[in-house]
Amino acid sequence: MVLHHYTGAGNDFLIADGRAVSCVALQDVEVISRLCAEYGTDGLMILEASDTHDFTMLYFNSDGSGGMMCGNGGRCIVAFAKDMGVVGDSCRFLAPDGEHEAEILADGGAVKTVRLKMIDVNGITGYEDGDFLNTGTRHFVRLVEDVNSIDVDTVGREVRHRPAFAPQGTNVNFVEPSQGRLVVRTFEKGVEAETLACGTGIVASAMASYNRGVEPSSREGERVRYDILARRGDSLAVDFIPATDGGFAASSVYLTGPAEKLEQFEISL
């Protein structure tokens, strides 16, 4: 079996093509954990055939847990699908949280810029120290004055295990508005540590920032955009249309950023 190693803003994944080869053994929790530890990745994905869409995305965290969306992983599997000749510069695919659309804005070979449509979000639960919302995966977002001073692993782990978020837990994002953009650090459940970037967390961070009154990086009509700096220094962007009245809601949500192929290798299970 061939595995392909991709990175999206420092979020690394192993990807397998499951269209012609059975990947049942690859979905074993122990196998996923071992492979992710061996190759230093945050998760594993399988591209499967679909009767209704261009492909189906299966996603697993490095601890073997699944059933959630991953924004950086979504961009990477779109880049992988393009590299494998499955899609052209646009596509529609199924993920654990439903249908997604994507467009490749720039193709530099190994590095592609992918604009990925995320799910609409209806509602944010506010707490004294932050906001909770679901952007395809559960996220808690806290605005801070100095994101680099935060002990992300310690504080993130405490929030992740709060009874309010049991039994599933939550990912935890720390956000510093700075010079017209957001600087984001994320503690990911499933990885149980800080990761260099989290796509659904970056989307959640932009929405929670808007909800808390942080001015967007730019506006175009009713659409707002937040430019975001991930841990490795990669630039990403989130744009959406916020609700104009009532509680928080966001529609036509897009995450834009890089997806890069690093290597590929053969394994035996």
LODOZA-722091 format. One record per residue (C-alpha): z, x, y; residue in one letter; residue number from 1. Coordinates in steps of 0.001 Angstrom, whole numbers. Example, Ala and Ser with C-alpha at 12.3 -4.5 7.8 and 13.67 -1.06 7.14 Angstrom:
# LODOZA-722091
up/east/north/baro/rovo
7800/12300/-4500/a/1
7140/13670/-1060/s/2
# end
This chain:
# LODOZA-722091
up/east/north/baro/rovo
0/0/0/m/1
-870/1213/3471/v/2
1641/834/6304/l/3
690/1189/9949/h/4
3164/2420/12571/h/5
2879/827/16023/y/6
5059/916/19117/t/7
5391/-1584/21946/g/8
7221/-5/24899/a/9
9335/2049/22511/g/10
10002/-830/20104/n/11
8629/540/16806/d/12
7282/-1422/13854/f/13
5729/-973/10438/l/14
2812/-3353/9846/i/15
1132/-4256/6566/a/16
-2131/-6143/6033/d/17
-1251/-8948/3626/g/18
-4636/-10679/3568/r/19
-5896/-9116/356/a/20
-2809/-7374/-1044/v/21
376/-9114/-2129/s/22
3280/-8164/123/c/23
5975/-10120/-1724/v/24
7803/-6936/-2738/a/25
7642/-5743/860/l/26
9723/-8749/1959/q/27
12768/-7665/-45/d/28
15762/-7027/2232/v/29
16621/-3680/649/e/30
12998/-2496/806/v/31
12706/-3435/4488/i/32
15981/-1715/5361/s/33
15020/1430/3460/r/34
11544/1697/4984/l/35
12733/1043/8539/c/36
15463/3657/8147/a/37
13056/6174/6633/e/38
10438/5812/9370/y/39
12807/5075/12254/g/40
11424/1643/13135/t/41
13092/-1472/14542/d/42
11298/-3900/12274/g/43
8516/-4637/9813/l/44
5656/-7124/10097/m/45
3082/-8555/7727/i/46
-266/-9933/8870/l/47
-1273/-12819/6606/e/48
-4358/-15030/6489/a/49
-4243/-18498/8046/s/50
-6424/-21559/7469/d/51
-5916/-22811/11018/t/52
-5486/-19672/13142/h/53
-6781/-16116/13272/d/54
-3744/-14906/11316/f/55
-48/-15481/10612/t/56
2662/-13044/11716/m/57
5710/-12496/9524/l/58
8483/-10544/11237/y/59
11625/-8872/9859/f/60
14362/-6921/11625/n/61
15356/-3536/10262/s/62
18250/-5170/8358/d/63
15799/-7442/6549/g/64
16611/-10610/8492/s/65
13658/-12739/9571/g/66
12673/-16121/10911/g/67
12446/-15134/14569/m/68
9805/-14113/17099/m/69
9459/-10606/18511/c/70
7496/-10211/21740/g/71
6814/-6487/21461/n/72
5998/-7013/17809/g/73
3630/-9814/18754/g/74
1681/-7502/21049/r/75
1597/-4819/18359/c/76
323/-7117/15624/i/77
-2415/-8363/17972/v/78
-3454/-4738/18574/a/79
-3337/-4149/14812/f/80
-5493/-7236/14186/a/81
-8058/-5887/16668/k/82
-7991/-2448/15018/d/83
-8543/-4054/11593/m/84
-11456/-6164/12834/g/85
-9582/-9428/12311/v/86
-9931/-10514/15956/v/87
-11809/-9604/19089/g/88
-10264/-9427/22544/d/89
-8545/-12800/22219/s/90
-6843/-14669/19415/c/91
-4528/-17468/18300/r/92
-1906/-16827/15656/f/93
1172/-18367/14071/l/94
4613/-16778/14307/a/95
8068/-17986/13205/p/96
8497/-19891/16502/d/97
5061/-21520/16449/g/98
1602/-20865/17886/e/99
807/-17984/20221/h/100
-2274/-16914/22135/e/101
-3086/-13369/23187/a/102
-5670/-11450/25157/e/103
-6382/-7725/25122/i/104
-6754/-6816/28785/l/105
-7554/-3137/28218/a/106
-8518/-1227/25074/d/107
-8063/2527/25176/g/108
-8393/2959/21432/g/109
-4903/3841/20216/a/110
-3299/2192/23265/v/111
-4048/-1392/24261/k/112
-2671/-3643/26984/t/113
-1927/-7065/25536/v/114
-1092/-10290/27372/r/115
812/-12515/24960/l/116
1618/-16168/25513/k/117
5208/-16993/24615/m/118
6839/-20364/23978/i/119
7891/-22672/26800/d/120
11609/-22664/27535/v/121
13592/-25773/28422/n/122
17161/-25192/29475/g/123
19575/-22345/30067/i/124
23277/-22458/29221/t/125
25255/-20765/31950/g/126
28452/-18813/31365/y/127
30671/-17061/33891/e/128
29240/-13663/32968/d/129
25647/-14567/32136/g/130
23075/-16997/30761/d/131
22064/-17966/27221/f/132
18554/-19129/26296/l/133
16043/-19076/23469/n/134
12651/-17441/24091/t/135
11649/-17472/20437/g/136
14848/-15576/19655/t/137
18361/-16181/20973/r/138
19322/-14124/24044/h/139
22256/-13689/26392/f/140
21451/-12129/29789/v/141
23923/-10516/32179/r/142
23004/-9259/35663/l/143
24670/-5937/36523/v/144
24727/-3583/39510/e/145
24157/-369/37550/d/146
22509/-834/34160/v/147
22797/2851/33283/n/148
26587/2701/33477/s/149
26824/32/30761/i/150
27994/942/27257/d/151
25303/-1263/25715/v/152
26359/-813/22094/d/153
30042/-1609/22694/t/154
29672/-4447/25192/v/155
26576/-5832/23500/g/156
28294/-5945/20128/r/157
31247/-7863/21606/e/158
28992/-10506/23166/v/159
26735/-10679/20095/r/160
29741/-11731/17953/h/161
31344/-14221/20349/r/162
32362/-17497/18654/p/163
30222/-19405/21173/a/164
27095/-17909/19563/f/165
28203/-18147/15910/a/166
27001/-18207/13253/p/167
23589/-16762/14207/q/168
24835/-14514/16986/g/169
22689/-13487/19924/t/170
20807/-10560/21378/n/171
22330/-9237/24608/v/172
20442/-8030/27695/n/173
21752/-6176/30737/f/174
19569/-6494/33837/v/175
19609/-4598/37128/e/176
17338/-5883/39906/p/177
16037/-2751/41613/s/178
13247/-2127/44152/q/179
11360/-5325/43406/g/180
11544/-5125/39624/r/181
14031/-5576/36790/l/182
15479/-2687/34777/v/183
16484/-3991/31339/v/184
18534/-2652/28436/r/185
18995/-4676/25237/t/186
21374/-4809/22285/f/187
19480/-6345/19356/e/188
21139/-8220/16542/k/189
19545/-7308/13235/g/190
19207/-3761/14492/v/191
22871/-3890/15622/e/192
22330/-1325/18350/a/193
20466/-763/21590/e/194
16695/-627/21232/t/195
14253/916/23658/l/196
12720/-2476/24454/a/197
12806/-6100/23328/c/198
9937/-8406/24244/g/199
11716/-11746/23896/t/200
14681/-10162/25690/g/201
12473/-9058/28558/i/202
11150/-12615/28843/v/203
14702/-13978/28753/a/204
15779/-11440/31382/s/205
13050/-12565/33765/a/206
13932/-16237/33320/m/207
17675/-15715/33686/a/208
17047/-13603/36798/s/209
15017/-16436/38311/y/210
17747/-18886/37352/n/211
20307/-16682/39141/r/212
18226/-16438/42302/g/213
16681/-12976/41913/v/214
13455/-12853/43922/e/215
10331/-12361/41747/p/216
8180/-9253/42119/s/217
5305/-11474/43212/s/218
4179/-15088/43435/r/219
768/-16668/43010/e/220
846/-20355/43788/g/221
3488/-21926/41584/e/222
3479/-18963/39171/r/223
6110/-16226/39478/v/224
5944/-12696/38079/r/225
8625/-10117/37337/y/226
7711/-6468/36849/d/227
10075/-4917/34328/i/228
11031/-1386/33388/l/229
12071/-869/29768/a/230
14340/1910/28537/r/231
11537/4379/27732/r/232
9942/3929/31128/g/233
7109/1614/30076/d/234
6087/-1014/32591/s/235
5928/-4611/31407/l/236
5493/-7921/33174/a/237
6569/-11509/32611/v/238
4934/-14397/34448/d/239
5600/-18116/34137/f/240
5611/-21420/35990/i/241
9172/-22577/36709/p/242
10141/-26213/36964/a/243
10260/-27484/40529/t/244
13145/-29916/40049/d/245
15928/-30740/37631/g/246
17331/-28142/35233/g/247
15722/-24836/34336/f/248
12395/-24900/32518/a/249
9516/-22463/32268/a/250
5982/-23175/31083/s/251
2804/-21136/30629/s/252
4894/-18044/29842/v/253
3206/-14652/29348/y/254
4454/-11192/28394/l/255
2145/-8278/29240/t/256
2563/-4694/28138/g/257
1329/-1808/25968/p/258
823/-1653/22203/a/259
77/1716/20643/e/260
-877/2836/17145/k/261
969/6001/16123/l/262
68/6673/12476/e/263
-545/5189/9047/q/264
501/6221/5569/f/265
473/5075/1954/e/266
3611/4020/114/i/267
4421/2826/-3398/s/268
7080/194/-4058/l/269
# end
